[in-house]
Structure formats: C-alpha cells, structure tokens
C-alpha cells in the first residue's frame, strides 16, 4: 500500500512472551476467549486471528513482537503502543527493541501514564508519545516534564487551533481514531504530522493528489 509507518500494540502472554495484538480480550479478533494475558504463547498462536476479518485471512496467527521486528527492520518506522496491565511490560518491550537494533526507527506510545513513566526511566533515548482523549494545560505540562516528543489526540477533538497549540509547545501531533475518510481529510486540513488509519492507500492518494 506504500505505508512507511506501522502502528502496533504490544501485550504479554502468561508465560512472558511479547505479542502483537490490539484487544485485551481474544473474542473479537480470534476464535479464542478470555484475556490475552491468561494464555501461553503456544495457546495464543494456536488461534485463528484472521477469519474474523475475511475468509482470505483465515489461519493468520498472532505474531510475536520479535518476529514482526525481524520482518520489518529497515522497511518502516514503528509506532509501538504498550497495552495491558502487566508489570514490566514497558521495560521488556524496550529491551527486545534494543536487542533487535530498532532504536533509530521506533516511537513508543501508550494511553497509560505509568507505562510512559516506565518507558522514559528505562529508555530516555527513545522518542515517546501519549495517546489521549482530551488535552489541557496540565497534560501539556506533564508531557513536557516527561520529555515526550509526541501527543496523540483522538481525531474527534482535533482542530487546526489544537494542532498549532501543540506544535508551538514543541510536540509532534499524531491523531488516532481516524475511522473514516471524512475524519482523515479533516486531519490533513488541521495540519497533523501523522495519523493512524486502517486505509493508508486512501490517505496517500489524498496527499499525493
């Protein structure tokens, strides 16, 4: 599709493996049930994680973070979101990224401020961003204090004024929750630096049109 940035979500299996999956629960995107963190890697990789999306994807397995890093090294910039409640997940994720030599092509993100604090303490050299549903002066001050480089507002609160305010405060702005092409166009018009979309081909067509 021509995308040069990929966003993904990291969680940990019951036996300590880092895996790439969005939801905390298995039901929506696999033929399994229960929480991701309650299953071993072998149990998770036995599940079908593709049939829900389309028949042509049946048999797709949940990937490990290590396998994904190996596949895309040198091919894309990764935006790695720390998910779940597992203690030590931020540090374990950073350690694997370092071992795989990805420190020049990665931005770490999370909704959870404690995960971001752990990231900044363990890996101050890695750029990090905060995913948010609302942004106010307190958020901006805290992000500055943590040394974050990116703020990631939900698309429905993004305006040109908000983008200008955040950029003047020194932040890169990446929107999330861009669920349709109308929102996508609004993000472009607002001047965001990036956005998370499930249809990058349409965004690239708009930008190159």
Backbone as numpy.savetxt, mean C-alpha at the origin, in Angstrom:
# Nx Ny Nz CAx CAy CAz Cx Cy Cz
0.19 -3.19 -18.59 -0.61 -1.98 -18.59 0.23 -0.70 -18.59
1.52 -0.83 -18.31 2.39 0.33 -18.32 2.60 1.00 -16.98
2.05 0.43 -15.91 2.24 1.02 -14.58 3.68 0.84 -14.12
4.22 1.86 -13.48 5.60 1.78 -12.98 5.65 1.84 -11.46
4.48 1.96 -10.81 4.38 1.90 -9.36 3.33 0.84 -9.00
3.62 0.05 -7.98 2.68 -0.98 -7.53 2.43 -0.80 -6.03
1.16 -0.89 -5.63 0.80 -0.80 -4.21 0.36 -2.16 -3.74
0.80 -2.55 -2.54 0.46 -3.86 -2.01 0.35 -3.80 -0.49
-0.30 -4.82 0.06 -0.56 -4.87 1.51 0.11 -6.09 2.11
0.82 -5.89 3.21 1.57 -6.97 3.84 0.93 -7.36 5.16
0.77 -8.67 5.34 0.32 -9.23 6.61 1.20 -10.42 6.95
1.02 -10.97 8.15 1.85 -12.08 8.58 1.01 -13.32 8.86
1.49 -14.46 8.39 0.81 -15.72 8.66 1.04 -16.13 10.12
0.30 -17.13 10.54 0.42 -17.59 11.92 1.83 -18.08 12.23
2.52 -18.63 11.23 3.86 -19.15 11.46 4.95 -18.17 11.02
4.59 -16.88 10.91 5.61 -15.84 10.79 6.07 -15.50 9.39
5.35 -15.92 8.36 5.73 -15.57 7.00 5.01 -14.29 6.55
5.71 -13.46 5.80 5.12 -12.22 5.28 4.43 -12.52 3.96
3.15 -12.17 3.88 2.38 -12.46 2.68 1.70 -11.19 2.19
1.30 -11.22 0.91 0.66 -10.06 0.29 -0.82 -10.36 0.11
-1.65 -9.67 0.90 -3.10 -9.83 0.81 -3.74 -8.59 1.42
-4.85 -8.14 0.85 -5.47 -6.89 1.26 -6.27 -7.03 2.55
-7.22 -7.95 2.58 -8.15 -8.03 3.71 -7.55 -8.76 4.90
-7.99 -8.42 6.10 -7.62 -9.17 7.29 -8.29 -10.54 7.31
-9.45 -10.64 6.67 -10.21 -11.89 6.62 -10.12 -12.49 5.22
-10.24 -13.80 5.14 -10.04 -14.52 3.88 -11.28 -14.60 3.00
-12.45 -14.40 3.57 -13.69 -14.76 2.88 -13.91 -14.05 1.55
-13.62 -12.76 1.47 -13.98 -12.00 0.27 -13.16 -12.38 -0.95
-11.86 -12.63 -0.77 -10.98 -12.81 -1.94 -10.38 -14.21 -2.07
-10.80 -15.15 -1.22 -10.33 -16.52 -1.37 -11.49 -17.48 -1.09
-11.23 -18.76 -1.24 -12.23 -19.76 -0.86 -12.02 -20.25 0.56
-11.27 -19.47 1.35 -11.05 -19.80 2.75 -11.95 -18.99 3.66
-11.76 -19.16 4.96 -12.54 -18.44 5.96 -11.66 -18.15 7.17
-12.07 -17.15 7.96 -11.32 -16.79 9.15 -10.29 -15.72 8.85
-9.50 -15.41 9.87 -8.50 -14.35 9.76 -7.22 -14.87 9.11
-6.60 -14.02 8.32 -5.32 -14.36 7.69 -4.31 -14.79 8.75
-4.23 -14.04 9.84 -3.21 -14.27 10.87 -3.40 -15.58 11.63
-4.54 -16.23 11.44 -4.81 -17.49 12.14 -4.38 -18.71 11.34
-3.85 -18.50 10.13 -3.49 -19.59 9.25 -1.98 -19.63 8.97
-1.46 -20.83 8.77 -0.06 -20.98 8.39 0.12 -20.64 6.92
1.37 -20.45 6.51 1.64 -20.17 5.11 1.14 -21.30 4.22
1.38 -22.54 4.62 0.93 -23.68 3.80 -0.58 -23.67 3.64
-1.30 -23.37 4.71 -2.76 -23.30 4.63 -3.20 -22.17 3.71
-2.56 -21.03 3.82 -2.93 -19.89 3.00 -2.65 -20.13 1.52
-1.51 -20.77 1.22 -1.16 -20.97 -0.17 -1.88 -22.15 -0.82
-2.67 -22.86 -0.02 -3.53 -23.90 -0.58 -4.86 -23.33 -1.07
-5.12 -22.07 -0.74 -6.40 -21.45 -1.10 -6.38 -20.92 -2.52
-7.57 -20.81 -3.11 -7.74 -20.17 -4.41 -8.01 -18.70 -4.16
-7.11 -17.85 -4.62 -7.25 -16.41 -4.40 -7.58 -15.66 -5.69
-8.00 -16.38 -6.74 -8.27 -15.73 -8.01 -9.67 -15.91 -8.56
-10.33 -17.00 -8.22 -11.62 -17.32 -8.84 -12.68 -16.27 -8.55
-12.60 -15.61 -7.39 -13.59 -14.58 -7.04 -13.56 -13.42 -8.03
-12.39 -13.19 -8.63 -12.21 -12.05 -9.51 -12.61 -12.38 -10.95
-12.37 -13.62 -11.35 -12.72 -14.04 -12.70 -12.26 -15.46 -12.95
-13.00 -16.17 -13.80 -12.68 -17.58 -14.03 -11.26 -17.77 -14.55
-10.77 -16.82 -15.33 -9.43 -16.96 -15.89 -8.33 -16.86 -14.83
-8.69 -16.38 -13.62 -7.70 -16.26 -12.54 -7.82 -17.38 -11.51
-8.68 -18.34 -11.75 -8.84 -19.46 -10.81 -7.50 -20.16 -10.60
-7.23 -20.47 -9.36 -5.98 -21.15 -9.02 -4.86 -20.20 -8.62
-5.10 -18.89 -8.73 -4.08 -17.93 -8.27 -3.86 -18.09 -6.78
-2.62 -18.11 -6.35 -2.29 -18.31 -4.93 -1.89 -16.99 -4.27
-2.01 -16.94 -2.96 -1.56 -15.78 -2.19 -0.03 -15.75 -2.23
0.58 -14.67 -2.71 2.04 -14.65 -2.80 2.71 -14.24 -1.49
3.93 -14.69 -1.31 4.74 -14.16 -0.22 5.33 -12.84 -0.67
5.67 -12.00 0.30 6.32 -10.74 -0.03 7.67 -10.99 -0.69
8.38 -11.99 -0.22 9.70 -12.28 -0.78 9.61 -12.63 -2.26
8.61 -13.45 -2.63 8.45 -13.83 -4.03 8.10 -12.61 -4.88
7.27 -11.74 -4.35 6.89 -10.55 -5.11 8.07 -9.61 -5.28
8.88 -9.45 -4.23 10.07 -8.61 -4.34 11.02 -9.15 -5.40
11.18 -10.47 -5.43 12.06 -11.07 -6.42 11.53 -10.86 -7.83
10.22 -10.94 -8.00 9.62 -10.82 -9.33 9.75 -9.41 -9.90
9.58 -8.38 -9.04 9.46 -7.02 -9.56 10.69 -6.15 -9.31
11.74 -6.72 -8.79 12.94 -5.90 -8.55 13.43 -5.30 -9.87
13.65 -3.98 -9.85 14.12 -3.28 -11.02 13.05 -2.96 -12.04
11.80 -3.35 -11.75 10.72 -3.15 -12.72 9.68 -2.15 -12.25
9.67 -1.83 -10.96 8.63 -0.93 -10.44 9.05 -0.38 -9.09
8.43 0.74 -8.73 8.54 1.28 -7.38 7.38 0.69 -6.57
7.67 0.18 -5.39 6.64 -0.44 -4.56 6.18 0.49 -3.44
4.87 0.53 -3.23 4.27 1.21 -2.09 3.74 0.11 -1.19
4.42 -0.13 -0.08 4.16 -1.29 0.77 3.38 -0.85 2.00
2.12 -1.25 2.06 1.27 -0.90 3.20 1.34 -1.99 4.27
1.62 -1.58 5.50 1.64 -2.50 6.63 0.22 -2.65 7.15
-0.28 -3.88 7.14 -1.65 -4.17 7.56 -1.64 -5.06 8.81
-2.83 -5.28 9.36 -2.94 -6.23 10.46 -2.44 -5.68 11.78
-2.59 -6.48 12.81 -2.24 -6.07 14.17 -1.01 -6.80 14.73
-0.37 -7.62 13.92 0.71 -8.45 14.42 1.89 -7.61 14.91
2.33 -7.87 16.12 3.49 -7.16 16.67 4.74 -7.48 15.85
5.55 -6.46 15.60 6.80 -6.66 14.88 6.67 -6.72 13.38
5.46 -6.53 12.86 5.26 -6.65 11.41 6.06 -5.59 10.64
6.07 -4.36 11.14 6.83 -3.30 10.46 8.30 -3.66 10.36
8.88 -4.08 11.47 10.31 -4.38 11.49 10.64 -5.59 10.60
9.81 -6.62 10.66 10.05 -7.81 9.85 9.97 -7.48 8.36
9.01 -6.63 8.00 8.86 -6.25 6.61 10.09 -5.47 6.13
10.53 -4.52 6.92 11.72 -3.74 6.56 12.95 -4.63 6.43
13.12 -5.57 7.35 14.28 -6.45 7.30 14.31 -7.25 6.00
13.15 -7.73 5.57 13.09 -8.48 4.32 13.38 -7.58 3.13
12.82 -6.39 3.13 13.08 -5.44 2.05 14.56 -5.13 1.94
15.20 -4.94 3.07 16.64 -4.68 3.06 17.41 -5.87 2.50
17.06 -7.07 2.95 17.77 -8.27 2.47 17.62 -8.44 0.97
16.48 -8.02 0.44 16.21 -8.17 -0.99 16.73 -6.99 -1.81
17.35 -6.02 -1.15 17.96 -4.91 -1.86 16.99 -3.92 -2.47
15.85 -3.69 -1.80 14.79 -2.85 -2.37 14.78 -1.44 -1.79
15.77 -1.02 -1.03 15.66 0.23 -0.28 15.61 1.47 -1.15
15.95 1.37 -2.43 15.91 2.55 -3.30 14.59 2.69 -4.06
13.74 1.68 -4.02 12.53 1.69 -4.84 11.30 1.31 -4.03
11.19 1.87 -2.84 10.06 1.50 -1.99 9.63 2.69 -1.14
8.32 2.80 -0.93 7.74 3.73 0.03 6.87 2.92 0.97
7.08 3.07 2.27 6.32 2.34 3.27 5.10 3.17 3.69
3.95 2.53 3.86 2.74 3.25 4.26 1.94 2.44 5.27
1.05 3.15 5.97 0.11 2.48 6.87 -0.97 3.47 7.29
-2.13 2.94 7.65 -3.15 3.74 8.32 -2.81 3.88 9.80
-2.04 2.94 10.34 -1.83 2.82 11.78 -0.60 3.61 12.21
-0.81 4.59 13.06 0.30 5.46 13.47 1.36 4.69 14.24
0.96 3.67 15.01 1.97 2.88 15.73 2.86 2.10 14.78
2.30 1.65 13.66 3.12 0.96 12.65 4.10 1.94 12.01
3.65 3.16 11.77 4.54 4.18 11.19 5.65 4.57 12.16
5.31 4.69 13.44 6.33 5.00 14.44 7.38 3.90 14.48
6.93 2.64 14.41 7.88 1.52 14.40 8.74 1.55 13.15
8.13 1.87 12.02 8.88 1.97 10.76 9.96 3.03 10.84
9.59 4.21 11.33 10.55 5.31 11.37 11.69 5.02 12.34
11.37 4.35 13.45 12.42 4.01 14.41 13.37 2.95 13.87
12.81 1.99 13.15 13.61 0.86 12.66 14.30 1.17 11.34
13.69 2.03 10.53 14.24 2.29 9.19 14.07 3.75 8.82
14.79 4.65 9.48 14.64 6.07 9.17 15.06 6.43 7.75
15.79 5.51 7.09 16.24 5.80 5.72 15.16 5.56 4.67
14.09 4.85 5.04 13.05 4.55 4.06 11.95 5.61 4.08
11.54 6.12 2.92 10.44 7.07 2.89 9.14 6.41 3.33
8.31 7.17 4.05 7.07 6.59 4.59 5.93 7.58 4.44
4.72 7.03 4.29 3.53 7.85 4.15 2.40 7.36 5.02
1.49 8.27 5.33 0.38 8.01 6.24 -0.92 8.04 5.45
-1.65 6.93 5.48 -2.96 6.83 4.83 -4.02 7.37 5.78
-4.86 8.28 5.27 -5.77 9.01 6.15 -7.15 9.19 5.52
-8.15 9.24 6.40 -9.51 9.56 5.96 -9.84 11.04 6.17
-9.13 11.68 7.09 -9.29 13.11 7.35 -7.92 13.70 7.64
-7.74 14.97 7.32 -6.46 15.63 7.56 -6.72 16.99 8.20
-6.00 17.26 9.31 -6.09 18.56 9.96 -4.69 18.99 10.38
-4.61 20.12 11.08 -3.29 20.65 11.47 -2.54 19.67 12.37
-3.26 18.97 13.24 -2.61 18.03 14.15 -1.96 16.88 13.38
-2.65 16.41 12.34 -2.10 15.35 11.50 -0.83 15.84 10.81
-0.88 17.03 10.25 0.29 17.58 9.56 1.46 17.73 10.51
1.20 18.22 11.71 2.27 18.39 12.70 2.87 17.05 13.10
2.02 16.06 13.29 2.53 14.74 13.69 3.32 14.09 12.57
2.84 14.25 11.34 3.56 13.70 10.19 4.93 14.35 10.05
5.00 15.65 10.27 6.29 16.36 10.23 7.22 15.81 11.31
6.69 15.66 12.52 7.50 15.20 13.64 8.07 13.80 13.39
7.30 12.98 12.68 7.75 11.62 12.38 8.72 11.58 11.19
8.81 12.66 10.45 9.67 12.67 9.28 9.06 11.97 8.08
7.73 11.96 8.00 7.07 11.34 6.86 7.25 12.22 5.61
7.30 11.59 4.45 7.45 12.35 3.21 6.16 12.40 2.41
5.19 11.58 2.81 3.97 11.46 2.01 2.74 11.42 2.91
1.69 12.14 2.50 0.38 12.01 3.11 -0.58 11.51 2.04
-1.44 10.58 2.44 -2.30 9.87 1.49 -3.76 10.02 1.89
-4.41 11.10 1.45 -5.80 11.31 1.81 -6.74 10.45 0.97
-7.90 10.12 1.55 -8.93 9.44 0.78 -9.42 10.38 -0.32
-9.70 9.83 -1.49 -10.00 10.65 -2.65 -11.18 11.60 -2.44
-12.18 11.17 -1.67 -13.38 12.01 -1.56 -13.16 13.27 -0.73
-12.00 13.44 -0.09 -11.73 14.69 0.63 -10.71 15.55 -0.11
-10.19 15.04 -1.22 -9.13 15.76 -1.94 -9.70 16.92 -2.74
-9.09 18.08 -2.56 -9.40 19.27 -3.35 -8.07 19.89 -3.79
-8.12 20.77 -4.79 -6.88 21.47 -5.16 -6.28 22.23 -3.98
-7.14 22.78 -3.12 -6.67 23.54 -1.96 -5.94 22.63 -0.97
-6.48 21.41 -0.74 -5.82 20.48 0.18 -4.47 20.05 -0.38
-4.43 19.74 -1.66 -3.17 19.32 -2.27 -2.13 20.44 -2.16
-2.53 21.67 -2.45 -1.60 22.80 -2.35 -1.11 22.97 -0.92
-2.02 22.82 0.04 -1.65 22.96 1.45 -0.63 21.90 1.86
-0.86 20.65 1.48 0.04 19.57 1.87 1.38 19.68 1.16
1.36 20.07 -0.08 2.62 20.21 -0.81 3.43 21.38 -0.27
2.77 22.45 0.12 3.49 23.59 0.70 4.07 23.24 2.06
3.46 22.23 2.71 3.99 21.75 4.00 5.12 20.75 3.81
5.42 20.44 2.55 6.56 19.58 2.26 6.25 18.13 1.97
4.97 17.80 1.78 4.58 16.42 1.58 4.26 16.11 0.12
4.61 14.90 -0.28 4.10 14.31 -1.50 2.67 13.85 -1.21
1.76 13.97 -2.18 0.35 13.65 -1.96 -0.08 12.51 -2.88
-0.46 11.39 -2.28 -0.97 10.24 -3.05 -2.35 9.88 -2.55
-3.34 9.96 -3.41 -4.73 9.68 -3.03 -5.01 8.18 -3.08
-5.95 7.74 -2.23 -6.42 6.36 -2.28 -7.95 6.37 -2.32
-8.53 5.20 -2.56 -9.98 5.13 -2.67 -10.50 5.74 -3.96
-9.69 5.69 -5.00 -10.09 6.22 -6.31 -10.88 5.12 -7.02
-12.18 5.08 -6.75 -13.00 3.93 -7.12 -13.54 3.97 -8.54
-13.49 5.13 -9.19 -14.06 5.24 -10.52 -13.31 6.31 -11.33
-13.64 6.39 -12.60 -12.90 7.30 -13.48 -13.21 8.77 -13.19
-14.40 9.06 -12.67 -14.71 10.44 -12.31 -13.79 10.92 -11.19
-13.63 10.09 -10.16 -12.70 10.44 -9.07 -11.27 10.53 -9.59
-10.92 9.64 -10.49 -9.58 9.66 -11.08 -9.31 11.01 -11.76
-10.26 11.48 -12.53 -10.10 12.77 -13.20 -10.00 13.91 -12.18
-10.81 13.84 -11.13 -10.77 14.87 -10.09 -9.40 14.90 -9.42
-8.78 13.74 -9.21 -7.46 13.71 -8.59 -6.43 14.36 -9.50
-6.50 14.09 -10.78 -5.57 14.71 -11.74 -5.75 16.22 -11.73
-7.00 16.66 -11.76 -7.28 18.10 -11.76 -6.84 18.77 -10.46
-6.90 18.02 -9.35 -6.49 18.57 -8.06 -4.97 18.66 -7.93
-4.25 17.95 -8.78 -2.79 18.05 -8.79 -2.06 17.09 -7.88
-2.70 15.95 -7.55 -2.01 14.98 -6.70 -0.75 14.46 -7.38
0.20 13.98 -6.57 1.43 13.43 -7.11 1.25 11.99 -7.57
0.24 11.32 -7.03 -0.02 9.94 -7.41 -1.34 9.49 -6.84
-1.77 8.31 -7.27 -3.02 7.76 -6.73 -3.00 6.25 -6.88
-3.73 5.58 -6.02 -3.87 4.13 -6.11 -5.16 3.83 -6.88
-5.02 3.16 -8.03 -6.18 2.82 -8.85 -6.11 1.36 -9.28
-7.26 0.79 -9.56 -7.32 -0.58 -10.06 -7.35 -0.63 -11.59
-7.22 0.54 -12.23 -7.25 0.62 -13.70 -6.17 1.58 -14.19
-4.90 1.23 -13.97 -3.81 2.15 -14.35 -3.77 2.44 -15.84
-4.26 1.53 -16.67 -4.26 1.78 -18.11 -5.13 3.01 -18.45
-6.25 3.17 -17.75 -7.12 4.32 -18.02 -6.50 5.63 -17.51
-5.82 5.53 -16.39 -5.13 6.72 -15.87 -4.02 7.14 -16.82
-3.24 6.19 -17.30 -2.16 6.54 -18.22 -2.70 7.11 -19.52
-3.83 6.57 -19.98 -4.45 7.11 -21.20 -4.87 8.56 -20.99
-5.42 8.86 -19.80 -5.82 10.23 -19.49 -4.61 11.15 -19.44
-3.56 10.72 -18.76 -2.36 11.55 -18.61 -1.64 11.76 -19.93
-1.71 10.77 -20.78 -0.99 10.86 -22.07 -1.85 11.42 -23.18
-3.14 11.68 -22.85 -4.06 12.17 -23.90 -3.87 13.63 -24.15
